[in-house]
């Protein structure tokens, strides 16, 4: 199928790709497709056997959640003066 593509058709396909993805995204797109093909080839070459994940060492302590930060009591916000009363100056 790809053997029958003429140069004008290839230029048209590349032009559509540039319009769809933009010139800045095409190198990133090509890199990700290349990495995906590389992974696919290694998986097919292995016969689909998944390699087991390495076991965690037995002497490590389980992860614990970080302690919650202590909250300090903040001073109460100043209340606005009631209408008809003068506001007291802050000391």
Backbone bond lengths (Angstrom), bond angles and torsions (degrees), N, CA, C in turn:
res aa  C-N    CA-C-N  psi(-1)  N-CA   C-N-CA  omega(-1)  CA-C   N-CA-C  phi
1 X - - - 1.443 - - 1.527 110.16 -
2 X 1.326 117.50 -47.78 1.464 119.76 -179.69 1.524 112.14 -71.63
3 X 1.339 117.90 -16.51 1.459 120.58 179.40 1.521 111.01 -71.24
4 X 1.320 117.78 -22.53 1.455 121.83 -175.87 1.524 113.19 -90.21
5 X 1.335 119.01 2.39 1.467 120.97 179.84 1.523 110.03 -75.30
6 X 1.314 115.25 131.03 1.454 121.22 176.21 1.526 108.78 -92.14
7 X 1.327 118.47 160.41 1.472 120.91 -178.67 1.526 113.20 -56.15
8 X 1.321 118.54 -37.06 1.463 120.48 -179.67 1.522 110.96 -66.06
9 X 1.321 117.55 -36.41 1.458 121.11 178.26 1.523 111.20 -67.92
10 X 1.326 116.89 -37.94 1.466 121.07 177.76 1.523 110.07 -64.62
11 X 1.338 117.38 -42.33 1.461 121.54 178.30 1.532 109.68 -62.98
12 X 1.302 117.63 -40.20 1.460 121.56 179.16 1.535 110.71 -64.84
13 X 1.310 118.27 -42.74 1.464 122.25 178.96 1.525 110.62 -64.16
14 X 1.332 117.44 -44.08 1.466 121.19 178.91 1.525 110.08 -64.11
15 X 1.319 117.73 -39.71 1.467 120.98 177.97 1.524 111.83 -62.64
16 X 1.320 116.70 -41.68 1.470 120.14 178.18 1.523 110.09 -65.14
17 X 1.338 117.47 -40.55 1.462 120.41 178.64 1.525 111.37 -62.50
18 X 1.330 116.60 -40.32 1.472 120.21 178.79 1.525 109.77 -65.10
19 X 1.316 117.46 -39.74 1.463 119.99 178.54 1.523 111.78 -66.87
20 X 1.332 117.24 -38.88 1.457 120.37 -178.01 1.524 112.97 -72.93
21 X 1.328 116.60 -47.00 1.462 120.34 -171.88 1.522 113.97 -103.28
22 X 1.295 119.23 -20.94 1.455 121.78 -177.10 1.520 110.38 87.65
23 X 1.310 116.23 153.18 1.462 121.14 -175.28 1.525 112.00 -67.66
24 X 1.328 118.33 -28.46 1.461 120.45 -177.95 1.523 112.10 -75.65
25 X 1.329 117.70 -28.93 1.464 121.54 -176.51 1.524 112.97 -85.17
26 X 1.325 119.20 -20.82 1.461 120.82 -175.91 1.528 113.62 -61.59
27 X 1.332 121.27 -43.21 1.469 118.85 177.21 1.531 112.56 -62.76
28 X 1.332 117.52 -38.08 1.464 120.53 177.30 1.523 110.35 -65.43
29 X 1.314 116.93 -40.37 1.450 121.69 178.72 1.521 110.89 -63.79
30 X 1.317 117.23 -44.17 1.462 121.03 179.32 1.521 111.27 -64.58
31 X 1.329 117.19 -38.98 1.462 120.92 178.79 1.523 111.03 -64.30
32 X 1.326 116.89 -44.69 1.462 119.65 -178.86 1.526 111.39 -67.35
33 X 1.331 118.07 -36.11 1.464 120.54 176.75 1.521 110.06 -66.62
34 X 1.324 117.41 -40.73 1.462 120.98 178.05 1.519 112.23 -62.97
35 X 1.345 116.69 -42.89 1.464 120.21 178.21 1.524 111.11 -64.95
36 X 1.316 116.96 -38.51 1.463 120.94 178.78 1.520 110.98 -65.06
37 X 1.331 117.28 -42.04 1.455 120.41 177.75 1.523 111.83 -65.12
38 X 1.326 116.62 -37.42 1.460 120.79 177.83 1.531 110.60 -63.02
39 X 1.322 116.91 -44.70 1.470 121.62 178.44 1.520 109.84 -63.79
40 X 1.338 117.03 -42.55 1.454 121.24 179.89 1.525 110.92 -61.44
41 X 1.324 117.15 -43.31 1.464 120.64 179.76 1.518 111.46 -63.88
42 X 1.341 117.69 -40.61 1.462 119.09 179.85 1.523 110.89 -68.11
43 X 1.332 117.74 -37.57 1.463 120.72 178.70 1.516 111.33 -68.28
44 X 1.322 117.56 -40.86 1.461 120.69 178.80 1.522 109.68 -68.67
45 X 1.324 117.17 -36.56 1.463 121.49 178.96 1.522 111.88 -66.65
46 X 1.331 117.40 -29.69 1.459 121.55 178.37 1.518 111.68 -80.49
47 X 1.305 118.09 -4.62 1.449 121.14 -177.07 1.512 112.48 77.21
48 X 1.327 117.84 18.40 1.450 121.21 178.77 1.517 113.36 82.83
49 X 1.335 117.70 4.47 1.468 119.46 178.70 1.514 109.28 -75.00
50 X 1.289 115.46 126.75 1.459 120.47 177.13 1.517 108.59 -86.79
51 X 1.310 116.44 136.63 1.456 119.60 177.35 1.514 108.68 -81.42
52 X 1.338 117.88 134.02 1.464 119.28 -178.98 1.515 111.00 -69.13
53 X 1.314 115.19 148.40 1.463 120.91 178.11 1.520 109.07 -73.00
54 X 1.330 118.12 143.51 1.465 119.75 179.27 1.521 110.47 -64.39
55 X 1.334 115.02 142.13 1.463 120.21 -179.48 1.521 109.76 -74.04
56 X 1.331 116.39 145.99 1.459 121.59 178.67 1.527 108.77 -75.52
57 X 1.323 118.70 143.05 1.460 121.12 177.37 1.529 110.60 -60.09
58 X 1.341 116.61 145.21 1.452 121.65 -175.59 1.528 112.60 -75.64
59 X 1.332 117.90 -21.57 1.464 119.51 -174.66 1.529 113.24 -87.05
60 X 1.301 118.87 1.31 1.466 119.29 179.32 1.522 109.84 -83.66
61 X 1.296 115.61 141.97 1.461 121.64 179.86 1.522 108.97 -79.45
62 X 1.312 118.02 147.85 1.466 119.08 178.41 1.522 110.38 -66.44
63 X 1.303 114.68 149.67 1.466 120.01 179.97 1.522 109.61 -68.97
64 X 1.313 115.61 139.56 1.462 120.07 177.85 1.511 108.71 -117.01
65 X 1.275 115.61 154.43 1.460 120.81 178.54 1.523 108.78 -73.34
66 X 1.326 117.90 143.27 1.463 119.94 178.42 1.524 110.63 -65.10
67 X 1.308 114.49 148.28 1.464 119.89 -179.48 1.525 109.63 -68.90
68 X 1.305 115.89 147.17 1.454 120.81 178.35 1.528 109.32 -70.19
69 X 1.319 118.03 139.73 1.463 120.01 -179.53 1.528 110.56 -66.16
70 X 1.313 114.46 144.34 1.470 119.85 178.03 1.518 108.88 -70.82
71 X 1.305 116.10 137.75 1.455 119.46 179.72 1.519 109.33 -101.01
72 X 1.279 115.74 127.07 1.465 121.22 177.76 1.519 107.73 -91.32
73 X 1.306 115.26 144.93 1.456 117.59 179.78 1.523 108.75 -76.94
74 X 1.308 114.83 125.71 1.455 120.88 -179.51 1.521 108.27 -88.10
75 X 1.329 117.18 151.81 1.461 119.23 176.85 1.519 109.86 -63.43
76 X 1.301 115.40 146.24 1.455 121.02 -179.21 1.524 109.57 -66.26
77 X 1.323 116.50 139.96 1.469 118.35 178.44 1.521 110.05 -67.04
78 X 1.311 113.25 150.07 1.468 118.28 -179.15 1.517 109.73 -70.34
79 X 1.326 115.14 137.23 1.450 120.92 178.16 1.528 108.51 -87.66
80 X 1.309 117.68 139.10 1.465 118.84 178.07 1.534 109.42 -67.83
81 X 1.290 115.34 150.42 1.475 121.24 -179.64 1.514 109.58 -68.88
82 X 1.296 114.94 144.58 1.464 119.88 177.91 1.523 108.48 -69.22
83 X 1.306 117.44 152.59 1.463 119.27 179.73 1.531 110.35 -59.27
84 X 1.297 115.60 133.99 1.465 121.52 179.74 1.516 112.33 92.41
85 X 1.353 119.32 -7.91 1.463 120.57 177.76 1.516 108.47 -110.93
86 X 1.304 115.78 146.47 1.447 121.96 178.69 1.527 108.51 -82.37
87 X 1.312 116.33 142.14 1.458 120.68 178.69 1.514 109.40 -74.95
88 X 1.320 116.33 136.90 1.453 119.46 178.90 1.529 109.32 -81.76
89 X 1.344 117.26 137.69 1.470 119.80 -178.85 1.527 109.56 -69.37
90 X 1.322 116.60 144.95 1.471 122.00 178.84 1.518 108.93 -75.87
91 X 1.320 116.93 140.57 1.464 120.45 -177.99 1.489 111.10 -88.60
